[in-house]
Amino acid sequence: MQDQGLKRITRYVPLPFVAAIIGLLAYGGVMVWSATSGMKGGGGMFARQMAGMGIGFAFLALAWVTDYRRFLGWLGPILFAAAFLVIAPRIPGLGASAKGATSWLQVAGVRLFQPSEPAKLLFIIVLASVVARFKGEIGTLREVGTVVTYVGAALVLILLQPDLGTGLVFVAITAGMLIVGGLRGRWFAVFALVAVLFVVSLSVFEPPGDRGLLAE
């Protein structure tokens, strides 16, 4: 009976993937502990790290048991939420600075989190739903145009900040998903060129005292 339960778990749960996550979290926890153990308030930093890990695992479990197809009817609100999160730090009264970057969200003077992090997850959900429509091959002008509409909207919002660190992550996410989604070679070459121009634009227009890449 126990053997059957173990087989069921190993069949539906990617154990190497879970082991890698646990290993990274353990390594991160040790690094935070070693870096803050001698600092004033270091215990609080370690406690926040552990709390973040717990919250992350809770969301991981929730995502695992949730049918992703439920999100298909919510693409509009999800895209709007992602857009709001990207620009939220620039809204007066909501943004907070840390290490020179205005990339945190604050409420009533309390710094909460970096909204670009959940925005990345929402962007992945939206782009995955778009790419999945083409069943592993993105080659026609119409298909590429559909993808460009969603990706372009995200990149324009990042340019409005601008935030080099967030921009690089979004480019990497998009590149990986387009490769998996079957974007044809010539179109991927165009995407690579646009990505380079986008990153250069971010590095030029990002204020010198607001380097998101260095602050993360």
C-alpha positions as CSV (number, residue, x, y, z in Angstrom):
1,M,0.0,0.0,0.0
2,Q,2.8,2.4,0.9
3,D,4.6,1.5,-2.3
4,Q,1.6,2.4,-4.4
5,G,1.3,5.7,-2.6
6,L,5.0,6.4,-3.3
7,K,4.6,5.5,-6.9
8,R,1.7,7.9,-7.2
9,I,3.7,10.7,-5.7
10,T,6.8,10.1,-7.9
11,R,4.5,10.0,-11.0
12,Y,2.8,13.3,-10.5
13,V,5.3,15.2,-8.5
14,P,8.7,16.1,-10.1
15,L,10.8,15.0,-7.1
16,P,14.2,16.3,-8.6
17,F,12.5,19.7,-9.1
18,V,11.2,19.8,-5.6
19,A,14.6,18.7,-4.2
20,A,16.3,21.5,-6.1
21,I,13.8,24.0,-4.7
22,I,14.4,22.7,-1.1
23,G,18.2,22.8,-1.7
24,L,18.1,26.4,-2.9
25,L,15.9,27.5,0.0
26,A,18.1,25.8,2.5
27,Y,21.2,27.4,1.0
28,G,19.5,30.8,1.0
29,G,18.5,30.3,4.6
30,V,22.0,29.5,5.7
31,M,23.4,32.5,3.8
32,V,20.9,34.8,5.4
33,W,21.6,33.4,8.9
34,S,25.4,33.6,8.5
35,A,25.2,37.2,7.1
36,T,22.8,38.5,9.8
37,S,23.7,36.5,12.9
38,G,26.0,39.2,14.2
39,M,23.9,42.2,13.2
40,K,21.4,44.1,15.3
41,G,18.0,42.8,14.3
42,G,19.5,40.0,12.4
43,G,17.1,37.5,14.0
44,G,14.2,39.4,12.5
45,M,15.7,39.3,9.0
46,F,16.1,35.5,9.3
47,A,12.6,35.2,10.6
48,R,11.3,37.2,7.6
49,Q,13.3,34.9,5.3
50,M,11.7,31.8,6.9
51,A,8.3,33.4,6.7
52,G,8.8,34.1,3.0
53,M,9.8,30.5,2.4
54,G,6.7,29.3,4.1
55,I,4.5,31.6,2.1
56,G,6.2,30.6,-1.1
57,F,5.6,26.9,-0.4
58,A,2.0,27.6,0.4
59,F,1.5,29.3,-3.0
60,L,3.5,26.4,-4.7
61,A,1.1,23.9,-3.2
62,L,-1.9,26.0,-4.2
63,A,-0.6,26.3,-7.8
64,W,0.0,22.6,-7.9
65,V,-3.6,21.6,-7.0
66,T,-5.2,24.4,-9.2
67,D,-6.3,23.7,-12.7
68,Y,-4.5,26.3,-14.8
69,R,-7.3,26.3,-17.3
70,R,-9.4,28.3,-14.8
71,F,-7.2,31.3,-15.6
72,L,-8.2,31.4,-19.3
73,G,-11.3,33.5,-18.6
74,W,-9.3,36.0,-16.4
75,L,-6.6,37.1,-18.8
76,G,-7.8,40.7,-19.0
77,P,-7.9,41.3,-15.2
78,I,-4.6,39.4,-14.8
79,L,-2.9,41.5,-17.4
80,F,-4.3,44.7,-15.8
81,A,-3.0,43.6,-12.4
82,A,0.4,42.8,-13.8
83,A,0.5,46.3,-15.4
84,F,-0.5,48.0,-12.2
85,L,2.1,46.1,-10.2
86,V,4.9,47.2,-12.7
87,I,4.0,50.9,-12.4
88,A,2.9,50.9,-8.7
89,P,6.3,52.0,-7.4
90,R,6.1,55.2,-9.5
91,I,2.7,56.2,-8.1
92,P,3.1,58.9,-5.5
93,G,2.5,57.6,-2.0
94,L,3.0,53.9,-3.0
95,G,6.6,53.7,-4.0
96,A,9.5,53.3,-1.6
97,S,13.2,53.4,-2.3
98,A,15.9,50.9,-1.2
99,K,19.6,51.0,-2.2
100,G,18.8,53.7,-4.7
101,A,16.0,51.9,-6.5
102,T,12.3,52.9,-6.3
103,S,11.1,49.4,-6.6
104,W,9.2,48.7,-3.4
105,L,5.5,49.1,-2.5
106,Q,4.6,50.8,0.7
107,V,1.3,51.5,2.5
108,A,1.1,54.0,5.4
109,G,4.9,54.3,5.4
110,V,5.4,50.5,5.8
111,R,7.5,48.9,3.1
112,L,5.8,45.7,2.0
113,F,7.3,44.0,-1.1
114,Q,8.6,44.5,-4.6
115,P,5.5,44.5,-6.9
116,S,7.6,43.5,-9.9
117,E,8.0,40.0,-8.4
118,P,4.3,39.0,-8.5
119,A,4.0,40.9,-11.8
120,K,6.5,38.5,-13.3
121,L,4.3,35.5,-12.3
122,L,1.2,37.1,-13.7
123,F,3.0,37.9,-16.9
124,I,4.1,34.2,-17.2
125,I,0.4,33.2,-16.9
126,V,-0.7,35.6,-19.5
127,L,2.0,34.8,-22.0
128,A,1.7,31.1,-21.5
129,S,-2.0,31.2,-22.3
130,V,-1.3,33.2,-25.4
131,V,1.5,30.9,-26.6
132,A,-0.5,27.8,-25.9
133,R,-3.1,28.8,-28.5
134,F,-0.6,28.1,-31.3
135,K,0.2,24.5,-30.2
136,G,3.9,24.6,-30.4
137,E,4.5,26.7,-33.5
138,I,4.6,30.5,-33.8
139,G,5.4,31.3,-37.4
140,T,2.8,33.4,-39.1
141,L,2.6,37.2,-39.0
142,R,-0.7,37.0,-37.2
143,E,0.6,34.7,-34.5
144,V,3.7,36.8,-34.0
145,G,1.7,39.9,-33.9
146,T,-0.6,38.5,-31.1
147,V,2.5,37.6,-29.0
148,V,4.1,41.0,-29.7
149,T,0.9,42.8,-28.5
150,Y,1.2,41.3,-25.0
151,V,4.9,41.3,-24.7
152,G,5.1,44.9,-26.1
153,A,2.6,46.2,-23.5
154,A,4.8,44.8,-20.7
155,L,8.0,46.2,-22.1
156,V,6.5,49.6,-22.7
157,L,5.4,49.8,-19.0
158,I,8.9,48.8,-17.9
159,L,10.4,51.5,-20.2
160,L,8.1,54.0,-18.5
161,Q,9.7,53.3,-15.1
162,P,12.5,52.5,-16.3
163,D,14.0,49.6,-14.4
164,L,16.9,47.7,-15.9
165,G,16.8,44.7,-13.5
166,T,13.1,44.1,-14.1
167,G,13.5,44.6,-17.8
168,L,16.3,41.9,-18.0
169,V,14.2,39.4,-16.1
170,F,11.1,40.0,-18.4
171,V,13.3,39.6,-21.5
172,A,14.7,36.3,-20.2
173,I,11.2,35.1,-19.3
174,T,9.9,36.0,-22.7
175,A,12.8,34.4,-24.6
176,G,12.4,31.1,-22.7
177,M,8.7,30.9,-23.2
178,L,9.0,31.8,-26.9
179,I,11.5,29.0,-27.4
180,V,9.3,26.5,-25.7
181,G,6.3,27.9,-27.6
182,G,7.9,27.2,-31.0
183,L,8.8,30.7,-32.3
184,R,10.5,30.2,-35.6
185,G,14.2,31.1,-36.1
186,R,13.8,34.2,-38.2
187,W,11.3,35.7,-35.8
188,F,13.4,34.8,-32.8
189,A,16.3,36.7,-34.5
190,V,14.0,39.8,-34.7
191,F,13.1,39.3,-31.1
192,A,16.7,39.1,-30.1
193,L,17.4,42.4,-31.9
194,V,14.5,44.1,-30.2
195,A,15.6,42.7,-26.8
196,V,19.0,44.2,-27.3
197,L,17.6,47.6,-28.2
198,F,15.2,47.4,-25.3
199,V,18.0,46.7,-22.8
200,V,20.2,49.4,-24.2
201,S,17.3,51.9,-23.9
202,L,16.7,50.9,-20.3
203,S,20.4,51.3,-19.5
204,V,20.4,54.8,-21.1
205,F,17.2,56.2,-19.6
206,E,17.3,54.6,-16.2
207,P,18.3,57.4,-13.7
208,P,21.9,57.0,-12.3
209,G,20.6,56.9,-8.7
210,D,17.9,54.4,-9.4
211,R,19.7,51.3,-10.6
212,G,17.2,48.5,-10.0
213,L,19.6,45.8,-11.2
214,L,22.2,46.8,-8.7
215,A,19.7,47.1,-5.9
216,E,18.1,43.6,-6.3
